[in-house]
Amino acid sequence: MNKSWKNYRADAFYDELIAASGKPRVAARRVVKLLQSLPKEEMASRRTAAELAIREMGVSFTIYSEGKNIDRAWPFDIIPRVISARDWAQVSRGLAQRSRALNCFIDDIYNKQKILADGVVPAEIVLDSGNYKPQCAGVSPLHGAWAHICGTDLVRDQRGRFFVLEDNLRVPSGVSYMLENREITKRVLPELLENYSIQPVDDYPSRLHATLSSLSPRGARRPCIVVLTPGIYNSAYFEHAFLAQRMGAELVEGNDLFVDDDDCVYMRTVDGPLRVDVVYRRIDDDFLDPEAFRPDSALGVPGIIRAWKAGNVAIANAPGAGVADDKVVYAYVPAMIRYYLGETPLLASVKTYLCMNPKDREYVLANLDKLVVKPANESGGYGLLIGSHASAAERARFAALIEENPRNYIAQPILSLSTAPTYIDEKVEPRHLDLRPFILQGKDIWVTPGGLTRVAMRKGSLVVNSSQGGGSKDTWIVEGNR
């Protein structure tokens, strides 16, 4: 056995592949057995092959540093994460349930606002949020779906239980990397996939296309679908181009589209204008339409909100869906599930302290060293405080920020995130990780089998975002027990 496998210990954390006894979990036995059999030199060779494949395939992401855009190769770990199909079945049902409730909430907020009138969710939390867009009031998109693509971040505690960490309903990204991770694994460790019943993920583009097609206002058999990107300098541009190509949709920028006097959206082509039925937009609300939102935006399409409100074009995700993409609103999702669906939540949320509430704020300020503090509307791992890893000066700075604007901050316990064996510096070591599955909702609801596993590549780190030094793994849903 490879020495680093022999010495592998996950300590007090739940490990995705190795049980507390030191033996592989049932669903991961064949994966671990094969990897343990590979000599040190062979593991290094497979890692090199993965890096070459990533460069050959052009898989990259962009980070913003000191005012510069820096393209980097996608950070990938060759050891897959394995989850049993039995575990995943319950998670999948919980994600679908959550998506239904969130879409009911968004539709209610822009129409009757019953949940606010009934006092289930405080009105000021929603109506004073920067993500609430009054321009969207009175609209009810087809199928009652606003967040057609949702990326929900999950974590696993020391007992192996899944918890929802946050919902991403504005312009969620990462699904292309989920797909490419599988392709890379097939190239560099093909024998791992032999005699394994792994649920496929490569049908995601066709599933996405079907979801978007179901939104078409004209009901055309082959609706015109476009992917609206801010352009090549966006950090997720690789994904925009990837999904457009895989779906057979056109990749467009704002100046490729226009709205005519009848409030219909058209794409400029060499053969003349072509009417667009569905816009899969990868542009934030504020930049989507200079007529409705920021007048200085050069990224969006003037008049597209008029066309959407007139029912002449579908936009995914719908403008205003971000009203539910707020870490303060997140705390009320279990109540939404009970209120709209009359059901018990199938997935637990992480306990959340709302700094806008005096009692919660008092507790947070007194226990900053034991909590993770997050701004309500940041993403990408920016602007947060992990109290146990922060200096006294950093905690004091956050205390001042909380006191200054308590509505903008929530706090959660520092979780004992699960780990998985990760190949680091020619050794196999445990690293913390999370999981972002993707939920599609249009006429039907579909949940990816697995998702994008993000890994904190630095020892002891809990920050998994690629922009903060994280990496990723292929994620397998396989038959077998825990």
N, C-alpha and C positions, 0 to 999 in steps of 0.2 A: 504494500500500500504506500502511496505517496505520503511522505512524512508529514506534510502540512495538513493532510486529511486526518492522519492518526492523532495529531495534537489539537484538532479542531474542537473548540468549546464555545457554546453560545451563552454561557453563564446563566444569569437569571432571566434571560429573554426567551420568548417563544421563537424557535427557529423554524423556518419554512420547510427545510429539508431534513434536518437532523433532530430527533427527539431527545428529551432530557437524558435518556438512557445511553445516548451516544450512537444509537442505531438509526439508520435512515427511516423516515416515515414511509408507510406502505406505498403511497402513491409515487414516492420519489426513489424507491429502491433501485430500479434499473438505471436511473440517471446517476445516482451516487456510485453504484458499483462500477459503471463504465468510467466515470471520471476518476475514481480512485485508482483504476488500473492504468491510467495514462502516466507514463514517466514524466518527470519534471520538464524535460526537453520537449516532449510532445505537447504538453499543455502550453508551453511558450510558443511553439510553432502554430498551434491553433489560434492563440491570441493574435499573433502576427497576421495570420490569414484573415481574421475578422477585421483588423485594422485596414488591410489592403482592400477587402470587400467594401468597407464603408467608403473609402476614397474612390474606388471604382464606381460605386453606385451613386456617389455624389451626395451622400446623406450628411447634412450639415445643419447647424443652428447658428443663430447670430446673438452675440451679447453686445451690450452697449457699455463702453468703458471710456471714461474721460472724453466724452463727446465723439467717440469713434465707433463705427460698426465693425465688429470683428467676427468673421466667419470661422467656425471651428468644426472639426470632424465630430460626428455624434459619438459621445462617450458610451461604450457598450461593454457589458461584462458577459463573458461567454457561458457562465453557469446559469442555466435557466431557473426560474422560480416555478415550483410545482404546487398546485392546489388541487385537492380532490374534487371531483364532480359533485359529490354529496355536499361538501361544504359550500360549493359555488351555487347550487340550486337555490338555497335559502337566500343567499346574497342577491342573486339575480332577481328573485321575487321582490325583495326589499327595495331594490333600486327602481324597479318598474313602479312600485307603489309610491315611492318618493317622487318620481317624475310626474305621475298623475296628479298628486296633491299640489306640487309646485306650479304646474300649469293651471290648475283650478284657481290657485291663489292669484297668479298674475292676471288671469282673465277677470277675476272678481275685482281686483284693485283698479283696473281701468274701466270698470263698468259699475256694478252696484255697490261695491265696497261693503258687503255684508259682514265680512269678518272683522272689519274695523268697527262697524256699528254695534256688533255684538260683543265687543271688548275682548275678543280672543287675542288679537294683536293690537298693541297701542298704535293709534293713528299717526302720532308724531314720528314714530320710528320709520314708517313707510313714506309718508307724504313729505317729510323733511329730508329724505335721503336724496343724494345727488343722482342716484340711479332711477329715481321716479321721474318719468317723462310725461308731463301733462299733455304734451302734443299727441300722445297715443290714446287718450281717453276716448271711450265710445267705440273702440274697435274690438271685434271678436273674430280672430282668425279662424280659418277652416279647421275643423276637428277640435276647436278649443285649445289648440297647441300654440304656445308662444316660444317656449324653449325646445326647439326641435332636436337640437344636439346638446346634450348635457354631459360634462365630464365631472364625475363625483369622486372626490378623493377619499380613499378608505385607508384605515390603519388597523393593525391587529395588536391586541394587548398581550400580556405575558401568559394569558390562558388560551390564546389563539382565537379570541372573539373579535369579529370585525366591528368597527365603529366608523361612522361617517364623520370625516374631519371638516369637509366643506363641499359646497356645490358650486360648480362653474357653469353659469348659464348665459353669459354674454357672448364671448367669442372663444369657446374652449378649444385648446390646441393639444397636440400630442398624439393623435390617432395614427398619423403617418409613421411615426416612430414605432408604434406598436406593430404595425404591419412590416416595416423594414427589419425590426428585430427578429421576427420569425424567418424572414428571407435569409438573414445573415446566419442564423442558427442552422438552417438547412444546408447552407454552403460549407460551414466550417466544422459542424458536428453531425453529419448526416446519419451516422450510425445511432445517434441518440433517438432519432425519430422512428427507428425500425421497431416493429412489434409494440408500438405504443398507441393507444387510442387517445389522441389529443384533439380536443375540439378546435375546429378551424377558425381563423380570424380573417382569412384572405377574402371572404365574401363581403367585408365591410363596405367597400365602394359600391357594390351593387345594392346593398341594403340602404346605404345613404341615398343612392339615386332613386330607389323606390319610395323612400320617405319624402324626398323633395318632390318627386313626381306627383305624390298624393296631395300636394298643396296647390297644384296648378289651378288657377281660377277658371281656366277655359276647359278643363277636363280633357285636354288633348291627349291622344294616345302616346305621342312623343313630344312632351312639352319642351320648350327651349329653356334650358337651365344654364346659368352662368355662375362662376365663382368670382366674386368681387374682392380684389386684393388691393391693399394700399400701395403695393409695388415691391420691387426687389430688395429694398432696404428694410423691410419689415422682418422681425426676428423669426416669424413663422412662414416666410415666403416659400421655403422648400415644401412645406405641407400644402400650401395653396395650390402650387403647381402640380404636386403629386396627386392630390385628390381630383383636380380638374382633369388631368390626363387619365386617371383610372376610371373616372365616371363617363368620360367622353363628353365632358362639358367644356364650354369656352372659359378661359381664364381672362378676365377683363379688369381694367382699371376704370376709375370714375369717368374719365373723358371718353371712354369707349361706349358709354351709354348716354341716352338722353330721354327726356319725357316730353311727349307731344301735347298739343292743345286738348286732346281727349283724355289726358291723364293716363296714358299707356307708356310703358317703358320699351325702348327700342335699343338694339345694339347696332353700331355702325359696322358694316361689312363692305367688302369690295363690290358686292352685288346689290348694295342698297340696304336700307334699314330692315332689321329683322326683329319682330316683336318678341320680347322676353316674358316668360311666364313665371319663372322662379329665380330669385337672386339669393344664392348662398353667400351671405356677406361675411367677410373677415375684417371688417372695419368697425371700430367702436361707434356707438350711437352718436356721440357728439360730432363726429366727422362724416356721418353718413349723408346728410342733406343740408347744405348751407341755407336753404330756405327755412328749414324747421329747427335746426340746431345751431351750430357755430357758423356764422356767416363768412368767416375767414377760411373755412375748410376748402382745400383744393383737391381733396381725396374722394369726396362723395359725388352724388348725382343730384343736381338741383331738381326738386320736384318729386323725388322718388317716394317721399312720405305721402304726398298727395295721391300718387298712383296706388300706393298700398292701402290708404284709407278708403279709396274709391273701389277697392276690391279688384283692381286690374292687374295686380302683380302680387306674388307671395314673397316674403322676405324671411329667410331663416338665418339665424334666430331672429324672431320678430323684434323690431325696435321696442325698447322699454322692458324687455325680458329681464334685464339686469336688476330690476326692482327686487327680485328674489335672490340675487347674487350679492348678498350683503351679509357679513359675518354676524351682524346683530339680528337680522331677519332669520338667519340660520337657526338661532336658538329656539324659534317658534315652529319649526317644521314638524316636529312630532304633534304639536297641537293642530297644525293644518291637516295632517293625515286623519286625525280623529274628527275634525270639524267637517271637512269636505267628503271624506270617504266613509266615515263611520267605522274605521278599522283601527286595530292596534298596530303601531309601527313595528315592522319586521326587522328593521335595522336600527340599532341604538345610535344616538348622537353623542359626541364627546361633551361632557359637562362644560357649560359655558357661563362665565361671569360677565354680565353686562356692566361696564364701568359707568354707564349713565344712571344706573340704580345706586342710590347712596350706600346701601348695605353691601352690595357687590363691590363697589369701588373701595370701600373701607377695607374689605377683606383682601382685595387685590393689592392695594398699596402696602398692606402689612405683610404680604407674602410674595413679593415680587421674585424672590430667590427660588420659589417653588413652582412658578407658573410660566407659561408661554403667553406673551402679550402680543396681540395682532391688531393692526389698523383694520377698520371695517371693510375697506374697499381696495386694498392693495393686493397684488398677486406676484407670483414668481419668487416668493421667499423674501421680498423686500420689506423693510420697515418693521420687522418683528424683533422681539426680545425673547431669548431663551434664558430665563432668569438664573438657572444654575450655572450657565456658561458665561454670564455677563459680569463685568466689574461693578463695583459699588457706584462708580461714576456713571456707568451706563444705566444702571437701575434708577439712579437719582434723576437722570435726564428723562427717562420714560415716566417716572412719577410726575414730573412737571408737565409732560405732554398730556398725560391722562387728566390731570387737574385742569389743564387749559381747555381741553375738548373731550370730555368723557364719552360723548356719543360716538366718537370715532374709534373707540378701543374696546376690545373684548379680551378676556383672558381664559385660558384653559389649563388644566393640570399638565405637567410634563409627563407624557405617556412613555411607558416602556415599550417603544415600538419593536415589532418583530424584526428578526434578522434573517439573513440567508448567506450561505457560503458565497464568497466573492473573490475572484482571482486578482490579487493585488501584489505587485512587485514579486511575481513568481511564487506567491504563497496563497493559500486559501484561508481567508479570514472572515469572521462574521461582520456584516455591515447592516445598518438599519435601512428600512425601505418602507414605501407606501405603495398604493395601487390606484390608478385612475382608469376605471372602466368608463365606457361611453354608452349613453342611453339615447336611442333615436325614438322620437315620438312624432307621428303624423297621423295617418289613418290608423296605424297600429303602433305598438311599442315593441322595441327589440333592444336587448342588452348584449354587449359584446361578451363572449366567453373569455373572461380574464380582462386584460386591459394593458395599460402602460405601467409597468413596474419601474419606479424611480428609486435610485439607490444613493445613499450618502456615502460617497467613496472615501471620505476622510474618517479615520478611526474615531468612534465615539460621537460623531456628528449626527444630528437629527435633521439637518437641512438637505433635502433630496433634489431640489431644483437644479437643472442643468446650468442655469445662469449663476448658481452659487456653488458650482463645483461638483454637482451630482452626476450620476450616470444612470444607466437603465439596463434592464434584463428582458429577455423573452419570458413570457408568462404562459404557462401551460395549465389547462384544466383537463385533468385526466381521471379515468375511473380508478377507484381505490379509496381506502380509508385514510384517516389521519395518522 
